[in-house]
Amino acid sequence: MGYQKSYSSVFNKYWESYRKDLNDSESNSMAANIQQTKNLFSQTIVNMLKEINPELDIKGEDIEYISSATVQGMPDDSDAVKNRLKEILDHPYHFKFSNKILGDPKFVEIVEYSDMIPSIEKLSEVTTKRIAHIQKGIESENGKKILSTTL
């Protein structure tokens, strides 16, 4: 079954500014930069959904960006890390919604028969690339491929 509703105009409104904000998100701390990138992802989706339905009760914490980067900073309990990685690999997208928002009929109405999920996945794809770029910088800081720009 095809989509019954298209929110591409809403997505297009946020797409360019999201990519610009991703590239401009520079922090002194790489770990803070990863968290800042995840927060930007969540907040952009919240803004898009609220534009579609201003009555929707959704916050940034209702949307979680997930990837292997989300295990960084976890305790070194290998079972916890393995379980989290399994959860991430078993998840069909790079994001998940809280149970609270999944139970909201207003939210379900927006995402169930529309192009919103593919639009969010597109945002998550560029977020994944940005986080990979940030992690590459972390590896460089840890002694690999450090290039000096000073003469």
C-alpha positions as CSV (number, residue, x, y, z in Angstrom):
1,M,0.0,0.0,0.0
2,G,1.3,3.5,-0.9
3,Y,1.5,6.4,1.4
4,Q,-1.8,8.2,1.9
5,K,-0.1,11.4,3.2
6,S,3.1,13.1,2.2
7,Y,4.9,15.5,4.4
8,S,7.8,16.1,2.0
9,S,7.2,19.9,2.1
10,V,7.8,19.8,5.8
11,F,10.9,17.5,5.4
12,N,12.3,19.8,2.7
13,K,11.9,22.8,4.9
14,Y,14.2,21.2,7.5
15,W,16.5,19.2,5.3
16,E,19.0,21.9,4.2
17,S,19.2,23.6,7.6
18,Y,19.7,20.2,9.2
19,R,22.7,19.4,7.0
20,K,24.1,22.9,7.6
21,D,23.6,22.6,11.4
22,L,25.3,19.1,11.3
23,N,28.3,20.5,9.6
24,D,28.5,23.5,11.8
25,S,28.2,21.5,15.1
26,E,31.7,21.7,16.4
27,S,32.5,21.3,20.0
28,N,35.9,21.2,21.8
29,S,35.0,17.7,23.0
30,M,34.4,15.0,20.4
31,A,32.1,13.1,22.8
32,A,30.1,16.3,23.4
33,N,30.0,16.7,19.6
34,I,28.5,13.3,19.2
35,Q,25.8,14.0,21.9
36,Q,25.2,17.4,20.3
37,T,24.6,15.7,16.9
38,K,22.2,13.2,18.4
39,N,20.3,16.0,20.2
40,L,20.1,17.9,16.9
41,F,18.6,14.8,15.2
42,S,16.0,14.4,17.9
43,Q,15.1,18.1,18.1
44,T,14.7,18.4,14.3
45,I,12.3,15.5,14.2
46,V,10.3,17.0,17.1
47,N,10.1,20.3,15.2
48,M,8.9,18.6,12.1
49,L,6.3,16.6,13.9
50,K,5.1,19.6,15.8
51,E,4.8,21.6,12.6
52,I,2.5,18.8,11.3
53,N,0.5,18.6,14.5
54,P,1.1,21.4,17.1
55,E,-1.0,19.4,19.6
56,L,1.4,16.5,19.6
57,D,3.1,16.0,23.0
58,I,6.6,15.1,22.0
59,K,10.0,16.0,23.3
60,G,13.6,15.3,22.2
61,E,13.9,12.4,24.7
62,D,11.0,10.6,22.9
63,I,13.3,10.0,19.9
64,E,16.6,8.2,20.3
65,Y,19.2,8.1,17.6
66,I,20.8,4.6,17.8
67,S,24.0,3.3,16.4
68,S,27.1,1.5,17.5
69,A,28.2,4.9,18.8
70,T,25.6,4.7,21.5
71,V,27.6,2.1,23.3
72,Q,30.5,4.5,23.9
73,G,30.6,5.6,27.4
74,M,28.9,2.5,28.7
75,P,30.5,0.7,31.6
76,D,33.0,-2.0,30.4
77,D,30.5,-4.7,31.3
78,S,30.9,-6.7,28.1
79,D,27.4,-8.3,28.5
80,A,25.8,-4.9,28.6
81,V,27.7,-3.7,25.6
82,K,26.9,-7.0,23.7
83,N,23.2,-6.7,24.5
84,R,23.1,-3.0,23.5
85,L,24.9,-3.8,20.2
86,K,22.4,-6.7,19.5
87,E,19.5,-4.4,20.2
88,I,21.0,-1.8,17.7
89,L,21.7,-4.4,15.0
90,D,18.2,-5.9,15.4
91,H,16.5,-2.5,15.0
92,P,15.4,-1.7,11.4
93,Y,16.3,2.0,11.7
94,H,18.9,4.2,13.3
95,F,16.3,5.6,15.6
96,K,13.5,4.6,17.9
97,F,10.6,6.2,19.6
98,S,9.6,6.1,23.2
99,N,6.7,3.9,24.3
100,K,4.9,7.1,25.4
101,I,4.9,8.6,21.9
102,L,4.2,5.2,20.2
103,G,1.0,5.1,22.3
104,D,-0.2,8.5,21.2
105,P,-2.8,8.2,18.5
106,K,-1.9,11.6,17.0
107,F,1.7,10.4,16.5
108,V,0.6,7.1,15.1
109,E,-1.7,8.9,12.6
110,I,1.2,11.0,11.4
111,V,3.7,8.1,10.8
112,E,1.5,5.1,10.0
113,Y,0.4,5.9,6.5
114,S,2.8,8.7,5.4
115,D,6.3,9.2,4.2
116,M,7.5,10.4,7.6
117,I,9.5,7.3,8.5
118,P,11.5,7.3,5.3
119,S,12.1,11.1,5.8
120,I,13.4,10.4,9.4
121,E,15.6,7.6,8.1
122,K,17.1,10.0,5.6
123,L,18.0,12.3,8.5
124,S,19.4,9.4,10.4
125,E,21.6,8.4,7.5
126,V,23.4,11.8,7.4
127,T,23.6,11.7,11.2
128,T,25.3,8.3,11.0
129,K,27.9,9.7,8.5
130,R,28.5,12.8,10.7
131,I,29.0,10.6,13.8
132,A,31.4,8.4,11.8
133,H,33.3,11.5,10.8
134,I,33.5,12.7,14.5
135,Q,34.7,9.2,15.6
136,K,37.4,9.4,12.9
137,G,38.5,12.6,14.6
138,I,38.6,10.8,18.0
139,E,40.8,8.2,16.6
140,S,43.1,10.9,15.2
141,E,43.2,12.6,18.6
142,N,44.3,9.2,20.1
143,G,47.5,9.2,18.1
144,K,46.5,8.1,14.6
145,K,46.9,10.3,11.5
146,I,47.4,13.6,13.4
147,L,48.1,16.4,11.0
148,S,49.4,19.7,12.1
149,T,48.2,22.9,10.4
150,T,50.8,25.1,12.0
151,L,54.0,26.0,10.2
